[in-house]
Amino acid sequence: MKYMLLMQFNERSNLPPLTTWPPEDVTAHIAFMQETNAKLVAAGEFVEAQGLAMPDQARIVRAGDGGTPVVTDGPFPETKEFLVGYWIVDCESQERAIELAASFSAAPGPGGRPLNMPIEVRQVMSAPAEEL
């Protein structure tokens, strides 16, 4: 089964933005992510992982008249949480996906302390049964 594991940041975590961390802490965080991905590859569970740009670079797109894109810029001050990255894993059970999410949550932050960021676990749905 495939699961999407969504790494979120929220203002209540009181973490300084990554751009303000000491360089050695940024290096340790990135190394953790690379090692995590390498372990997933070795276990045959890795499908994809990506970090995302900050919300101020996000764009909301809706179809306007005749399908013309209507684009709204960010940032969105009312947003309390935002997505900073994700993994798609292919593992045997939801329990395994939760286990992986807990390990991702412990990525090192400033001073090497675990971030304990929330990781949302959602199963990637497959196509509907052919009889539908």
N, CA, C and O atoms as CSV, one atom per row, in Angstrom:
chain,resi,resn,atom,element,x,y,z
A,1,MET,N,N,0.835,-1.174,0.000
A,1,MET,CA,C,0.000,0.000,0.000
A,1,MET,C,C,0.882,1.241,0.000
A,1,MET,O,O,1.942,1.277,0.626
A,2,LYS,N,N,0.421,2.242,-0.711
A,2,LYS,CA,C,1.170,3.495,-0.747
A,2,LYS,C,C,0.548,4.488,0.225
A,2,LYS,O,O,-0.670,4.565,0.391
A,3,TYR,N,N,1.436,5.240,0.857
A,3,TYR,CA,C,1.035,6.274,1.794
A,3,TYR,C,C,1.787,7.551,1.472
A,3,TYR,O,O,2.952,7.519,1.076
A,4,MET,N,N,1.108,8.674,1.645
A,4,MET,CA,C,1.757,9.975,1.558
A,4,MET,C,C,1.948,10.460,2.982
A,4,MET,O,O,1.003,10.512,3.770
A,5,LEU,N,N,3.181,10.812,3.299
A,5,LEU,CA,C,3.523,11.316,4.619
A,5,LEU,C,C,3.855,12.794,4.451
A,5,LEU,O,O,4.853,13.144,3.821
A,6,LEU,N,N,3.024,13.651,5.012
A,6,LEU,CA,C,3.101,15.093,4.803
A,6,LEU,C,C,3.734,15.775,6.012
A,6,LEU,O,O,3.199,15.713,7.119
A,7,MET,N,N,4.868,16.421,5.795
A,7,MET,CA,C,5.561,17.125,6.867
A,7,MET,C,C,5.025,18.555,6.928
A,7,MET,O,O,5.098,19.310,5.959
A,8,GLN,N,N,4.486,18.900,8.091
A,8,GLN,CA,C,3.860,20.207,8.251
A,8,GLN,C,C,4.619,21.057,9.253
A,8,GLN,O,O,5.283,20.550,10.157
A,9,PHE,N,N,4.507,22.330,9.071
A,9,PHE,CA,C,5.059,23.295,10.009
A,9,PHE,C,C,3.897,24.129,10.500
A,9,PHE,O,O,2.976,24.430,9.740
A,10,ASN,N,N,3.936,24.503,11.765
A,10,ASN,CA,C,2.901,25.421,12.243
A,10,ASN,C,C,3.528,26.434,13.180
A,10,ASN,O,O,4.560,26.185,13.803
A,11,GLU,N,N,2.889,27.564,13.259
A,11,GLU,CA,C,3.432,28.670,14.048
A,11,GLU,C,C,3.494,28.356,15.534
A,11,GLU,O,O,4.259,28.994,16.258
A,12,ARG,N,N,2.718,27.400,16.007
A,12,ARG,CA,C,2.716,27.047,17.429
A,12,ARG,C,C,3.963,26.262,17.835
A,12,ARG,O,O,4.227,26.095,19.025
A,13,SER,N,N,4.724,25.782,16.864
A,13,SER,CA,C,5.907,24.989,17.189
A,13,SER,C,C,7.056,25.852,17.705
A,13,SER,O,O,8.011,25.337,18.287
A,14,ASN,N,N,6.961,27.166,17.491
A,14,ASN,CA,C,7.993,28.102,17.948
A,14,ASN,C,C,9.378,27.774,17.400
A,14,ASN,O,O,10.383,28.057,18.053
A,15,LEU,N,N,9.443,27.188,16.226
A,15,LEU,CA,C,10.726,26.921,15.592
A,15,LEU,C,C,11.104,28.093,14.699
A,15,LEU,O,O,10.269,28.606,13.954
A,16,PRO,N,N,12.353,28.513,14.773
A,16,PRO,CA,C,12.766,29.581,13.864
A,16,PRO,C,C,12.816,29.048,12.429
A,16,PRO,O,O,13.040,27.855,12.224
A,17,PRO,N,N,12.613,29.910,11.444
A,17,PRO,CA,C,12.694,29.464,10.054
A,17,PRO,C,C,14.060,28.840,9.758
A,17,PRO,O,O,15.074,29.262,10.315
A,18,LEU,N,N,14.082,27.853,8.895
A,18,LEU,CA,C,15.316,27.149,8.523
A,18,LEU,C,C,16.400,28.125,8.078
A,18,LEU,O,O,17.584,27.888,8.314
A,19,THR,N,N,16.008,29.204,7.445
A,19,THR,CA,C,16.984,30.186,6.947
A,19,THR,C,C,17.722,30.899,8.075
A,19,THR,O,O,18.721,31.572,7.823
A,20,THR,N,N,17.249,30.763,9.314
A,20,THR,CA,C,17.926,31.411,10.446
A,20,THR,C,C,18.730,30.420,11.292
A,20,THR,O,O,19.381,30.828,12.254
A,21,TRP,N,N,18.698,29.135,10.953
A,21,TRP,CA,C,19.435,28.138,11.725
A,21,TRP,C,C,20.936,28.287,11.470
A,21,TRP,O,O,21.340,28.740,10.399
A,22,PRO,N,N,21.761,27.910,12.446
A,22,PRO,CA,C,23.202,27.861,12.192
A,22,PRO,C,C,23.497,26.861,11.057
A,22,PRO,O,O,22.820,25.839,10.944
A,23,PRO,N,N,24.485,27.149,10.236
A,23,PRO,CA,C,24.781,26.276,9.084
A,23,PRO,C,C,24.967,24.800,9.453
A,23,PRO,O,O,24.543,23.921,8.703
A,24,GLU,N,N,25.592,24.524,10.591
A,24,GLU,CA,C,25.820,23.123,10.975
A,24,GLU,C,C,24.499,22.410,11.286
A,24,GLU,O,O,24.387,21.203,11.075
A,25,ASP,N,N,23.505,23.142,11.784
A,25,ASP,CA,C,22.204,22.540,12.055
A,25,ASP,C,C,21.446,22.266,10.759
A,25,ASP,O,O,20.769,21.245,10.641
A,26,VAL,N,N,21.556,23.166,9.793
A,26,VAL,CA,C,20.948,22.941,8.482
A,26,VAL,C,C,21.590,21.721,7.830
A,26,VAL,O,O,20.892,20.873,7.274
A,27,THR,N,N,22.911,21.630,7.895
A,27,THR,CA,C,23.634,20.490,7.324
A,27,THR,C,C,23.191,19.183,7.970
A,27,THR,O,O,22.970,18.194,7.271
A,28,ALA,N,N,23.057,19.166,9.298
A,28,ALA,CA,C,22.627,17.952,10.009
A,28,ALA,C,C,21.201,17.571,9.618
A,28,ALA,O,O,20.896,16.389,9.460
A,29,HIS,N,N,20.334,18.560,9.464
A,29,HIS,CA,C,18.944,18.296,9.077
A,29,HIS,C,C,18.879,17.690,7.678
A,29,HIS,O,O,18.176,16.704,7.453
A,30,ILE,N,N,19.605,18.276,6.753
A,30,ILE,CA,C,19.615,17.761,5.374
A,30,ILE,C,C,20.224,16.366,5.328
A,30,ILE,O,O,19.728,15.502,4.606
A,31,ALA,N,N,21.288,16.136,6.086
A,31,ALA,CA,C,21.910,14.806,6.133
A,31,ALA,C,C,20.913,13.774,6.663
A,31,ALA,O,O,20.849,12.656,6.151
A,32,PHE,N,N,20.139,14.139,7.680
A,32,PHE,CA,C,19.114,13.241,8.219
A,32,PHE,C,C,18.121,12.859,7.127
A,32,PHE,O,O,17.779,11.686,6.975
A,33,MET,N,N,17.661,13.853,6.368
A,33,MET,CA,C,16.691,13.587,5.299
A,33,MET,C,C,17.290,12.681,4.230
A,33,MET,O,O,16.624,11.761,3.755
A,34,GLN,N,N,18.532,12.932,3.850
A,34,GLN,CA,C,19.186,12.090,2.840
A,34,GLN,C,C,19.374,10.663,3.346
A,34,GLN,O,O,19.159,9.710,2.597
A,35,GLU,N,N,19.770,10.505,4.603
A,35,GLU,CA,C,19.931,9.167,5.186
A,35,GLU,C,C,18.583,8.450,5.284
A,35,GLU,O,O,18.486,7.251,5.020
A,36,THR,N,N,17.557,9.190,5.661
A,36,THR,CA,C,16.214,8.626,5.744
A,36,THR,C,C,15.779,8.091,4.388
A,36,THR,O,O,15.280,6.970,4.287
A,37,ASN,N,N,15.966,8.888,3.353
A,37,ASN,CA,C,15.581,8.462,2.006
A,37,ASN,C,C,16.399,7.259,1.552
A,37,ASN,O,O,15.861,6.351,0.918
A,38,ALA,N,N,17.684,7.241,1.868
A,38,ALA,CA,C,18.537,6.103,1.492
A,38,ALA,C,C,18.059,4.817,2.174
A,38,ALA,O,O,18.065,3.751,1.559
A,39,LYS,N,N,17.648,4.914,3.438
A,39,LYS,CA,C,17.121,3.736,4.151
A,39,LYS,C,C,15.826,3.246,3.509
A,39,LYS,O,O,15.603,2.041,3.393
A,40,LEU,N,N,14.978,4.178,3.096
A,40,LEU,CA,C,13.728,3.794,2.428
A,40,LEU,C,C,14.015,3.097,1.104
A,40,LEU,O,O,13.366,2.107,0.766
A,41,VAL,N,N,14.983,3.610,0.357
A,41,VAL,CA,C,15.367,2.986,-0.917
A,41,VAL,C,C,15.869,1.573,-0.655
A,41,VAL,O,O,15.462,0.632,-1.336
A,42,ALA,N,N,16.750,1.420,0.327
A,42,ALA,CA,C,17.319,0.101,0.643
A,42,ALA,C,C,16.241,-0.883,1.072
A,42,ALA,O,O,16.349,-2.079,0.798
A,43,ALA,N,N,15.203,-0.395,1.740
A,43,ALA,CA,C,14.111,-1.260,2.201
A,43,ALA,C,C,13.062,-1.510,1.117
A,43,ALA,O,O,12.126,-2.284,1.321
A,44,GLY,N,N,13.219,-0.855,-0.033
A,44,GLY,CA,C,12.246,-1.011,-1.114
A,44,GLY,C,C,10.943,-0.275,-0.852
A,44,GLY,O,O,9.921,-0.593,-1.460
A,45,GLU,N,N,10.964,0.711,0.049
A,45,GLU,CA,C,9.747,1.429,0.414
A,45,GLU,C,C,9.663,2.833,-0.190
A,45,GLU,O,O,8.615,3.475,-0.117
A,46,PHE,N,N,10.742,3.305,-0.776
A,46,PHE,CA,C,10.786,4.669,-1.302
A,46,PHE,C,C,10.069,4.770,-2.641
A,46,PHE,O,O,10.327,3.978,-3.547
A,47,VAL,N,N,9.179,5.732,-2.767
A,47,VAL,CA,C,8.553,6.055,-4.046
A,47,VAL,C,C,9.001,7.444,-4.466
A,47,VAL,O,O,9.498,7.621,-5.578
A,48,GLU,N,N,8.833,8.433,-3.593
A,48,GLU,CA,C,9.210,9.805,-3.907
A,48,GLU,C,C,9.271,10.622,-2.628
A,48,GLU,O,O,8.580,10.317,-1.656
A,49,ALA,N,N,10.096,11.660,-2.628
A,49,ALA,CA,C,10.151,12.612,-1.524
A,49,ALA,C,C,10.574,13.958,-2.087
A,49,ALA,O,O,11.437,14.033,-2.961
A,50,GLN,N,N,9.959,15.023,-1.579
A,50,GLN,CA,C,10.292,16.365,-2.044
A,50,GLN,C,C,10.101,17.358,-0.907
A,50,GLN,O,O,9.200,17.222,-0.080
A,51,GLY,N,N,10.967,18.352,-0.888
A,51,GLY,CA,C,10.750,19.526,-0.050
A,51,GLY,C,C,10.012,20.551,-0.891
A,51,GLY,O,O,10.118,20.542,-2.118
A,52,LEU,N,N,9.281,21.417,-0.256
A,52,LEU,CA,C,8.476,22.401,-0.982
A,52,LEU,C,C,8.921,23.821,-0.655
A,52,LEU,O,O,9.457,24.085,0.421
A,53,ALA,N,N,8.692,24.730,-1.600
A,53,ALA,CA,C,8.972,26.144,-1.400
A,53,ALA,C,C,8.076,26.691,-0.295
A,53,ALA,O,O,7.055,26.093,0.045
A,54,MET,N,N,8.462,27.809,0.249
A,54,MET,CA,C,7.695,28.440,1.321
A,54,MET,C,C,6.344,28.938,0.801
A,54,MET,O,O,6.191,29.180,-0.396
A,55,PRO,N,N,5.367,29.089,1.697
A,55,PRO,CA,C,4.020,29.482,1.279
A,55,PRO,C,C,3.955,30.807,0.524
A,55,PRO,O,O,3.046,31.006,-0.282
A,56,ASP,N,N,4.901,31.719,0.768
A,56,ASP,CA,C,4.833,32.991,0.054
A,56,ASP,C,C,5.108,32.839,-1.441
A,56,ASP,O,O,4.902,33.772,-2.217
A,57,GLN,N,N,5.574,31.657,-1.836
A,57,GLN,CA,C,5.785,31.382,-3.256
A,57,GLN,C,C,4.635,30.575,-3.863
A,57,GLN,O,O,4.623,30.298,-5.063
A,58,ALA,N,N,3.684,30.208,-3.029
A,58,ALA,CA,C,2.553,29.403,-3.497
A,58,ALA,C,C,1.584,30.257,-4.298
A,58,ALA,O,O,1.499,31.470,-4.111
A,59,ARG,N,N,0.868,29.609,-5.179
A,59,ARG,CA,C,-0.177,30.257,-5.966
A,59,ARG,C,C,-1.411,29.372,-5.919
A,59,ARG,O,O,-1.319,28.152,-6.054
A,60,ILE,N,N,-2.553,29.992,-5.728
A,60,ILE,CA,C,-3.834,29.295,-5.787
A,60,ILE,C,C,-4.422,29.596,-7.158
A,60,ILE,O,O,-4.507,30.755,-7.563
A,61,VAL,N,N,-4.828,28.545,-7.873
A,61,VAL,CA,C,-5.348,28.704,-9.231
A,61,VAL,C,C,-6.762,28.152,-9.292
A,61,VAL,O,O,-7.039,27.046,-8.829
A,62,ARG,N,N,-7.636,28.937,-9.865
A,62,ARG,CA,C,-9.020,28.520,-10.112
A,62,ARG,C,C,-9.322,28.780,-11.570
A,62,ARG,O,O,-8.710,29.640,-12.203
A,63,ALA,N,N,-10.273,28.027,-12.093
A,63,ALA,CA,C,-10.708,28.257,-13.470
A,63,ALA,C,C,-11.645,29.455,-13.484
A,63,ALA,O,O,-12.637,29.497,-12.756
A,64,GLY,N,N,-11.313,30.425,-14.324
A,64,GLY,CA,C,-12.186,31.582,-14.499
A,64,GLY,C,C,-13.068,31.389,-15.716
A,64,GLY,O,O,-13.252,30.264,-16.181
A,65,ASP,N,N,-13.611,32.471,-16.232
A,65,ASP,CA,C,-14.464,32.424,-17.423
A,65,ASP,C,C,-13.731,31.753,-18.580
A,65,ASP,O,O,-12.598,32.108,-18.908
A,66,GLY,N,N,-14.396,30.783,-19.187
A,66,GLY,CA,C,-13.817,30.078,-20.326
A,66,GLY,C,C,-12.590,29.244,-19.973
A,66,GLY,O,O,-11.835,28.856,-20.864
A,67,GLY,N,N,-12.379,28.963,-18.693
A,67,GLY,CA,C,-11.239,28.145,-18.281
A,67,GLY,C,C,-9.952,28.923,-18.097
A,67,GLY,O,O,-8.914,28.332,-17.800
A,68,THR,N,N,-9.997,30.247,-18.267
A,68,THR,CA,C,-8.805,31.073,-18.072
A,68,THR,C,C,-8.375,30.999,-16.612
A,68,THR,O,O,-9.207,31.156,-15.718
A,69,PRO,N,N,-7.078,30.762,-16.355
A,69,PRO,CA,C,-6.620,30.669,-14.968
A,69,PRO,C,C,-6.780,31.995,-14.224
A,69,PRO,O,O,-6.452,33.062,-14.742
A,70,VAL,N,N,-7.287,31.900,-13.009
A,70,VAL,CA,C,-7.343,33.027,-12.091
A,70,VAL,C,C,-6.376,32.671,-10.963
A,70,VAL,O,O,-6.579,31.690,-10.248
A,71,VAL,N,N,-5.331,33.469,-10.811
A,71,VAL,CA,C,-4.248,33.153,-9.881
A,71,VAL,C,C,-4.276,34.113,-8.701
A,71,VAL,O,O,-4.370,35.329,-8.870
A,72,THR,N,N,-4.194,33.548,-7.512
A,72,THR,CA,C,-4.111,34.335,-6.282
A,72,THR,C,C,-2.747,34.070,-5.662
A,72,THR,O,O,-2.352,32.916,-5.498
A,73,ASP,N,N,-2.032,35.126,-5.319
A,73,ASP,CA,C,-0.715,34.996,-4.694
A,73,ASP,C,C,-0.842,34.748,-3.197
A,73,ASP,O,O,-1.875,35.024,-2.587
A,74,GLY,N,N,0.257,34.207,-2.610
A,74,GLY,CA,C,0.382,34.113,-1.167
A,74,GLY,C,C,1.217,35.292,-0.717
A,74,GLY,O,O,1.501,36.157,-1.546
A,75,PRO,N,N,1.632,35.391,0.539
A,75,PRO,CA,C,1.318,34.432,1.606
A,75,PRO,C,C,-0.100,34.627,2.121
A,75,PRO,O,O,-0.785,35.596,1.792
A,76,PHE,N,N,-0.499,33.693,2.920
A,76,PHE,CA,C,-1.853,33.675,3.430
A,76,PHE,C,C,-1.781,33.774,4.945
A,76,PHE,O,O,-1.597,32.762,5.621
A,77,PRO,N,N,-1.922,34.980,5.491
A,77,PRO,CA,C,-1.715,35.164,6.928
A,77,PRO,C,C,-2.657,34.356,7.806
A,77,PRO,O,O,-2.336,34.093,8.965
A,78,GLU,N,N,-3.810,33.957,7.284
A,78,GLU,CA,C,-4.745,33.182,8.092
A,78,GLU,C,C,-4.316,31.722,8.240
A,78,GLU,O,O,-4.877,30.999,9.063
A,79,THR,N,N,-3.327,31.277,7.454
A,79,THR,CA,C,-2.874,29.892,7.503
A,79,THR,C,C,-2.023,29.671,8.748
A,79,THR,O,O,-1.035,30.371,8.969
A,80,LYS,N,N,-2.413,28.703,9.550
A,80,LYS,CA,C,-1.665,28.380,10.753
A,80,LYS,C,C,-0.651,27.266,10.508
A,80,LYS,O,O,0.367,27.188,11.196
A,81,GLU,N,N,-0.925,26.417,9.543
A,81,GLU,CA,C,-0.026,25.311,9.206
A,81,GLU,C,C,0.250,25.354,7.716
A,81,GLU,O,O,-0.581,25.806,6.928
A,82,PHE,N,N,1.431,24.877,7.339
A,82,PHE,CA,C,1.707,24.754,5.920
A,82,PHE,C,C,2.608,23.552,5.678
A,82,PHE,O,O,3.366,23.129,6.550
A,83,LEU,N,N,2.503,23.029,4.496
A,83,LEU,CA,C,3.230,21.840,4.077
A,83,LEU,C,C,4.645,22.225,3.674
A,83,LEU,O,O,4.836,23.125,2.856
A,84,VAL,N,N,5.649,21.541,4.250
A,84,VAL,CA,C,7.036,21.840,3.909
A,84,VAL,C,C,7.685,20.732,3.083
A,84,VAL,O,O,8.745,20.940,2.493
A,85,GLY,N,N,7.064,19.571,3.038
A,85,GLY,CA,C,7.617,18.482,2.252
A,85,GLY,C,C,6.766,17.238,2.406
A,85,GLY,O,O,5.830,17.191,3.204
A,86,TYR,N,N,7.116,16.230,1.619
A,86,TYR,CA,C,6.349,14.991,1.681
A,86,TYR,C,C,7.194,13.818,1.218
A,86,TYR,O,O,8.202,13.980,0.530
A,87,TRP,N,N,6.757,12.641,1.612
A,87,TRP,CA,C,7.271,11.373,1.115
A,87,TRP,C,C,6.083,10.582,0.599
A,87,TRP,O,O,4.979,10.687,1.132
A,88,ILE,N,N,6.306,9.804,-0.420
A,88,ILE,CA,C,5.358,8.753,-0.782
A,88,ILE,C,C,6.123,7.462,-0.582
A,88,ILE,O,O,7.190,7.257,-1.161
A,89,VAL,N,N,5.567,6.599,0.240
A,89,VAL,CA,C,6.204,5.327,0.552
A,89,VAL,C,C,5.269,4.194,0.149
A,89,VAL,O,O,4.050,4.359,0.102
A,90,ASP,N,N,5.856,3.062,-0.136
A,90,ASP,CA,C,5.099,1.860,-0.473
A,90,ASP,C,C,5.478,0.831,0.577
A,90,ASP,O,O,6.554,0.236,0.509
A,91,CYS,N,N,4.598,0.619,1.548
A,91,CYS,CA,C,4.928,-0.281,2.654
A,91,CYS,C,C,3.763,-1.226,2.916
A,91,CYS,O,O,2.683,-1.087,2.341
A,92,GLU,N,N,4.005,-2.173,3.784
A,92,GLU,CA,C,3.062,-3.278,3.968
A,92,GLU,C,C,1.799,-2.933,4.747
A,92,GLU,O,O,0.790,-3.627,4.623
A,93,SER,N,N,1.841,-1.855,5.559
A,93,SER,CA,C,0.676,-1.588,6.406
A,93,SER,C,C,0.647,-0.133,6.864
A,93,SER,O,O,1.635,0.593,6.754
A,94,GLN,N,N,-0.504,0.267,7.377
A,94,GLN,CA,C,-0.618,1.592,7.954
A,94,GLN,C,C,0.286,1.713,9.184
A,94,GLN,O,O,0.843,2.780,9.441
A,95,GLU,N,N,0.430,0.643,9.931
A,95,GLU,CA,C,1.293,0.658,11.105
A,95,GLU,C,C,2.727,0.994,10.714
A,95,GLU,O,O,3.397,1.762,11.404
A,96,ARG,N,N,3.200,0.419,9.607
A,96,ARG,CA,C,4.555,0.718,9.139
A,96,ARG,C,C,4.649,2.179,8.701
A,96,ARG,O,O,5.643,2.844,8.992
A,97,ALA,N,N,3.634,2.687,8.009
A,97,ALA,CA,C,3.639,4.091,7.593
A,97,ALA,C,C,3.700,5.008,8.816
A,97,ALA,O,O,4.393,6.025,8.794
A,98,ILE,N,N,2.989,4.658,9.865
A,98,ILE,CA,C,3.005,5.446,11.101
A,98,ILE,C,C,4.378,5.376,11.753
A,98,ILE,O,O,4.875,6.382,12.260
A,99,GLU,N,N,4.985,4.213,11.746
A,99,GLU,CA,C,6.335,4.050,12.286
A,99,GLU,C,C,7.319,4.955,11.533
A,99,GLU,O,O,8.148,5.630,12.144
A,100,LEU,N,N,7.216,4.957,10.210
A,100,LEU,CA,C,8.085,5.824,9.407
A,100,LEU,C,C,7.832,7.291,9.733
A,100,LEU,O,O,8.776,8.065,9.892
A,101,ALA,N,N,6.566,7.675,9.833
A,101,ALA,CA,C,6.226,9.063,10.127
A,101,ALA,C,C,6.841,9.512,11.457
A,101,ALA,O,O,7.347,10.629,11.558
A,102,ALA,N,N,6.801,8.660,12.458
A,102,ALA,CA,C,7.387,9.002,13.758
A,102,ALA,C,C,8.886,9.232,13.633
A,102,ALA,O,O,9.433,10.139,14.260
A,103,SER,N,N,9.553,8.410,12.822
A,103,SER,CA,C,10.994,8.604,12.654
A,103,SER,C,C,11.292,9.892,11.890
A,103,SER,O,O,12.279,10.565,12.188
A,104,PHE,N,N,10.462,10.245,10.914
A,104,PHE,CA,C,10.658,11.491,10.172
A,104,PHE,C,C,10.440,12.698,11.090
A,104,PHE,O,O,11.141,13.703,10.981
A,105,SER,N,N,9.470,12.590,11.984
A,105,SER,CA,C,9.148,13.670,12.908
A,105,SER,C,C,10.335,14.046,13.782
A,105,SER,O,O,10.454,15.192,14.218
A,106,ALA,N,N,11.208,13.085,14.038
A,106,ALA,CA,C,12.359,13.303,14.917
A,106,ALA,C,C,13.560,13.922,14.208
A,106,ALA,O,O,14.658,13.926,14.763
A,107,ALA,N,N,13.381,14.443,13.003
A,107,ALA,CA,C,14.485,15.102,12.289
A,107,ALA,C,C,15.100,16.164,13.194
A,107,ALA,O,O,14.390,16.849,13.930
A,108,PRO,N,N,16.428,16.297,13.136
A,108,PRO,CA,C,17.073,17.268,14.020
A,108,PRO,C,C,16.788,18.706,13.593
A,108,PRO,O,O,16.711,19.028,12.407
A,109,GLY,N,N,16.637,19.543,14.591
A,109,GLY,CA,C,16.433,20.969,14.359
A,109,GLY,C,C,17.563,21.762,14.981
A,109,GLY,O,O,18.674,21.250,15.122
A,110,PRO,N,N,17.298,23.008,15.357
A,110,PRO,CA,C,18.332,23.831,15.979
A,110,PRO,C,C,18.921,23.152,17.209
A,110,PRO,O,O,18.198,22.628,18.056
A,111,GLY,N,N,20.237,23.174,17.286
A,111,GLY,CA,C,20.925,22.547,18.410
A,111,GLY,C,C,20.862,21.039,18.390
A,111,GLY,O,O,21.234,20.395,19.371
A,112,GLY,N,N,20.396,20.452,17.281
A,112,GLY,CA,C,20.304,18.999,17.166
A,112,GLY,C,C,19.087,18.401,17.853
A,112,GLY,O,O,18.913,17.182,17.844
A,113,ARG,N,N,18.249,19.229,18.445
A,113,ARG,CA,C,17.052,18.720,19.124
A,113,ARG,C,C,16.032,18.225,18.102
A,113,ARG,O,O,15.868,18.846,17.052
A,114,PRO,N,N,15.343,17.116,18.390
A,114,PRO,CA,C,14.312,16.628,17.466
A,114,PRO,C,C,13.224,17.681,17.263
A,114,PRO,O,O,12.774,18.316,18.217
A,115,LEU,N,N,12.813,17.854,16.017
A,115,LEU,CA,C,11.775,18.830,15.706
A,115,LEU,C,C,10.401,18.392,16.214
A,115,LEU,O,O,9.598,19.221,16.642
A,116,ASN,N,N,10.139,17.087,16.165
A,116,ASN,CA,C,8.826,16.558,16.539
A,116,ASN,C,C,7.705,17.256,15.778
A,116,ASN,O,O,6.647,17.548,16.335
A,117,MET,N,N,7.952,17.519,14.497
A,117,MET,CA,C,6.932,18.136,13.652
A,117,MET,C,C,5.838,17.137,13.352
A,117,MET,O,O,6.100,15.939,13.250
A,118,PRO,N,N,4.616,17.615,13.209
A,118,PRO,CA,C,3.543,16.695,12.851
A,118,PRO,C,C,3.736,16.163,11.439
A,118,PRO,O,O,4.058,16.912,10.517
A,119,ILE,N,N,3.537,14.875,11.287
A,119,ILE,CA,C,3.579,14.219,9.978
A,119,ILE,C,C,2.206,13.592,9.761
A,119,ILE,O,O,1.801,12.689,10.493
A,120,GLU,N,N,1.504,14.077,8.755
A,120,GLU,CA,C,0.190,13.532,8.429
A,120,GLU,C,C,0.367,12.285,7.573
A,120,GLU,O,O,1.125,12.311,6.604
A,121,VAL,N,N,-0.307,11.211,7.906
A,121,VAL,CA,C,-0.235,9.940,7.186
A,121,VAL,C,C,-1.553,9.724,6.457
A,121,VAL,O,O,-2.614,9.656,7.077
A,122,ARG,N,N,-1.474,9.617,5.118
A,122,ARG,CA,C,-2.696,9.399,4.328
A,122,ARG,C,C,-2.421,8.347,3.272
A,122,ARG,O,O,-1.429,8.417,2.547
A,123,GLN,N,N,-3.302,7.381,3.197
A,123,GLN,CA,C,-3.158,6.347,2.180
A,123,GLN,C,C,-3.435,6.951,0.796
A,123,GLN,O,O,-4.366,7.736,0.615
A,124,VAL,N,N,-2.609,6.566,-0.158
A,124,VAL,CA,C,-2.829,6.949,-1.549
A,124,VAL,C,C,-3.849,5.964,-2.107
A,124,VAL,O,O,-3.616,4.756,-2.119
A,125,MET,N,N,-4.951,6.476,-2.557
A,125,MET,CA,C,-6.044,5.611,-3.022
A,125,MET,C,C,-5.716,5.048,-4.405
A,125,MET,O,O,-5.141,5.727,-5.256
A,126,SER,N,N,-6.094,3.804,-4.597
A,126,SER,CA,C,-5.925,3.171,-5.904
A,126,SER,C,C,-7.188,3.412,-6.733
A,126,SER,O,O,-8.169,3.972,-6.244
A,127,ALA,N,N,-7.146,2.989,-7.964
A,127,ALA,CA,C,-8.309,3.162,-8.865
A,127,ALA,C,C,-9.486,2.360,-8.322
A,127,ALA,O,O,-9.290,1.362,-7.629
A,128,PRO,N,N,-10.706,2.789,-8.633
A,128,PRO,CA,C,-11.881,2.023,-8.192
A,128,PRO,C,C,-11.928,0.657,-8.844
A,128,PRO,O,O,-11.332,0.432,-9.897
A,129,ALA,N,N,-12.629,-0.231,-8.218
A,129,ALA,CA,C,-12.784,-1.580,-8.769
A,129,ALA,C,C,-13.411,-1.503,-10.169
A,129,ALA,O,O,-14.217,-0.616,-10.446
A,130,GLU,N,N,-13.040,-2.421,-11.028
A,130,GLU,CA,C,-13.515,-2.380,-12.410
A,130,GLU,C,C,-15.023,-2.550,-12.534
A,130,GLU,O,O,-15.617,-2.083,-13.506
A,131,GLU,N,N,-15.651,-3.210,-11.565
A,131,GLU,CA,C,-17.089,-3.415,-11.673
A,131,GLU,C,C,-17.887,-2.142,-11.412
A,131,GLU,O,O,-19.101,-2.143,-11.618
A,132,LEU,N,N,-17.266,-1.073,-10.973
A,132,LEU,CA,C,-18.008,0.174,-10.732
A,132,LEU,C,C,-18.293,0.884,-11.995
A,132,LEU,O,O,-18.908,1.950,-11.978
